[in-house]
Amino acid sequence: MTTATIALLISLGTSVTALVKIYKRINDSNIIFKNVIYQSISTIVEDAIKYNSTTHDDVERANVLYDYYKILGGDGGCDHLIKKLEMFDVCR
């Protein structure tokens, strides 16, 4: 949440307690989203391992998901998955 957003919510009469609850809910949602993204990238990598190659679509999908993971505050947990995926030829 940006400073401007917080200032706007306070000016609208939102209490600090409510702001803390909103922030916690956003943070909890981000954790869930990051876990779903991690699992999705992991599935793409597992398919690449299974077929010993990957597709252009899978690489693009993994990269987009990885970008969102970083935006949500990802701590680098997906880095090893992306590195594994980059080892495979794009040929399916």
Backbone torsions as a table, in degrees:
resi	resn	phi	psi	omega
1	MET	NA	130.6	-178.5
2	THR	-80.6	163.7	178.2
3	THR	-61.2	-39.3	179.2
4	ALA	-63.3	-39.8	178.7
5	THR	-64.5	-44.3	178.9
6	ILE	-62.0	-44.1	179.4
7	ALA	-61.2	-41.1	178.9
8	LEU	-63.9	-44.9	180.0
9	LEU	-63.8	-39.0	178.3
10	ILE	-66.3	-41.3	179.9
11	SER	-65.4	-25.4	177.5
12	LEU	-84.2	1.3	176.9
13	GLY	93.8	14.3	178.5
14	THR	-75.3	129.1	-178.2
15	SER	-76.4	161.0	177.7
16	VAL	-62.2	-38.1	178.5
17	THR	-60.8	-43.0	178.5
18	ALA	-64.8	-38.6	178.7
19	LEU	-63.1	-40.6	178.6
20	VAL	-63.6	-41.5	178.7
21	LYS	-64.4	-41.6	178.2
22	ILE	-62.2	-47.1	-179.4
23	TYR	-60.6	-43.2	179.7
24	LYS	-63.2	-41.6	179.9
25	ARG	-64.2	-42.2	177.3
26	ILE	-62.7	-44.6	-179.6
27	ASN	-62.7	-43.3	177.9
28	ASP	-62.2	-41.0	178.5
29	SER	-63.6	-41.0	179.1
30	ASN	-61.3	-38.9	178.2
31	ILE	-62.7	-43.5	178.5
32	ILE	-63.3	-47.2	179.5
33	PHE	-60.3	-43.0	179.5
34	LYS	-62.0	-39.1	178.6
35	ASN	-65.9	-40.4	178.7
36	VAL	-65.3	-42.6	178.9
37	ILE	-63.2	-45.2	179.2
38	TYR	-57.4	-46.2	-179.0
39	GLN	-64.4	-37.9	179.3
40	SER	-64.9	-44.5	178.0
41	ILE	-65.1	-39.5	178.7
42	SER	-60.6	-40.1	178.5
43	THR	-64.4	-40.4	177.8
44	ILE	-61.8	-43.0	179.8
45	VAL	-66.8	-40.9	178.3
46	GLU	-61.0	-38.7	176.1
47	ASP	-64.8	-40.2	178.3
48	ALA	-62.5	-41.0	177.7
49	ILE	-64.7	-42.8	-178.4
50	LYS	-61.1	-42.9	-176.6
51	TYR	-98.4	-1.5	-178.4
52	ASN	56.7	26.6	175.2
53	SER	-166.0	174.0	178.5
54	THR	-139.1	174.4	178.9
55	THR	-109.5	160.5	176.5
56	HIS	-60.2	-41.6	179.9
57	ASP	-60.8	-41.9	179.3
58	ASP	-65.3	-39.3	178.4
59	VAL	-64.6	-45.1	178.8
60	GLU	-62.2	-44.4	-179.9
61	ARG	-61.6	-43.8	179.7
62	ALA	-64.2	-40.1	179.9
63	ASN	-66.6	-40.7	177.7
64	VAL	-64.8	-45.6	178.4
65	LEU	-61.0	-40.7	179.5
66	TYR	-63.9	-39.7	176.9
67	ASP	-61.4	-43.4	177.4
68	TYR	-64.9	-38.3	178.2
69	TYR	-57.7	-44.8	179.1
70	LYS	-66.9	-39.7	179.0
71	ILE	-60.9	-37.6	-179.6
72	LEU	-77.2	0.9	177.8
73	GLY	95.9	22.9	178.8
74	GLY	-55.5	140.4	-172.8
75	ASP	-94.5	15.5	179.7
76	GLY	94.4	7.2	-179.1
77	GLY	-63.8	-23.2	-179.8
78	CYS	-90.2	-7.4	-175.7
79	ASP	-55.3	-45.3	-177.6
80	HIS	-66.3	-30.7	178.4
81	LEU	-68.7	-43.7	179.1
82	ILE	-63.8	-40.4	178.5
83	LYS	-63.0	-40.1	177.3
84	LYS	-62.7	-44.4	-178.0
85	LEU	-62.9	-36.3	-179.4
86	GLU	-67.5	-17.4	-179.9
87	MET	-76.2	-18.2	-175.5
88	PHE	-91.5	147.1	175.0
89	ASP	-71.7	144.3	175.4
90	VAL	-94.5	101.5	-175.4
91	CYS	-147.4	2.4	178.6
92	ARG	-98.2	NA	NA
